Amino acid sequence: MTEKVKIEISKEVYDLLVKTIKESEGEFKTPEELLEFIIRETLGEEEAVYTPEEEEKIKDNLRSLGYL
C-alpha cells in the first residue's frame, strides 16, 4: 500500500472537486481519488507508448503534412 500524506487546499477547490465527483457518474468516489487522478494525469512521467504500426502511421501522417 502506498504511504499517504495530508495536504491542504482551499475550500473553493474542495467544493469544485465535490461538484465534479457528483457529475462523474460514479467514476470517482472521493475528492482524494479525483485529485490524485488529476495530479497523475497532469504531472505524470509516463510517455505515450506506440506500437511499431502506430509509429509508422504517425510518421506517414507527418510526412503527408510536410513535417518529415
C-alpha positions in Angstrom: 0.0 0.0 0.0 1.3 3.5 -0.9 2.0 5.8 2.0 -0.3 8.8 2.2 0.3 12.3 3.4 -2.0 15.2 4.1 -2.2 18.4 2.0 -4.4 21.4 2.4 -6.4 23.0 -0.3 -8.8 25.9 -0.4 -12.5 25.3 0.3 -13.3 26.6 -3.1 -11.1 23.9 -4.8 -12.5 21.3 -2.5 -16.1 22.3 -3.4 -15.1 22.1 -7.1 -13.8 18.6 -6.6 -17.0 17.5 -4.8 -19.1 19.0 -7.7 -17.0 17.2 -10.3 -17.4 13.9 -8.4 -21.2 14.3 -8.4 -21.1 14.9 -12.1 -18.7 12.0 -12.8 -21.5 9.4 -12.6 -19.5 7.2 -10.1 -16.2 7.4 -11.9 -14.7 9.0 -8.8 -15.8 8.3 -5.2 -13.8 10.8 -3.1 -12.1 14.2 -3.5 -8.7 12.5 -2.8 -9.3 9.9 -5.5 -10.1 12.7 -8.1 -7.3 14.9 -7.0 -4.8 12.0 -7.2 -6.1 11.3 -10.8 -5.7 14.9 -11.8 -2.2 15.2 -10.4 -1.1 11.9 -12.0 -2.5 12.9 -15.4 -1.0 16.4 -15.2 2.4 15.7 -13.8 2.8 12.0 -14.7 6.1 10.9 -16.1 4.6 8.3 -18.4 5.3 8.8 -22.0 2.9 7.5 -24.7 3.9 4.1 -25.9 3.1 3.3 -29.5 3.2 0.0 -31.4 5.5 0.0 -34.4 2.4 0.1 -36.6 1.1 3.2 -34.8 4.5 4.9 -35.0 4.6 4.2 -38.8 1.1 5.7 -39.2 2.1 8.8 -37.2 5.2 9.2 -39.4 3.1 8.8 -42.6 0.7 11.5 -41.3 3.6 13.8 -40.5 5.1 13.2 -44.0 1.8 14.0 -45.7 1.8 17.2 -43.7 5.3 18.1 -44.8 6.9 17.8 -41.4 9.2 14.8 -42.3 
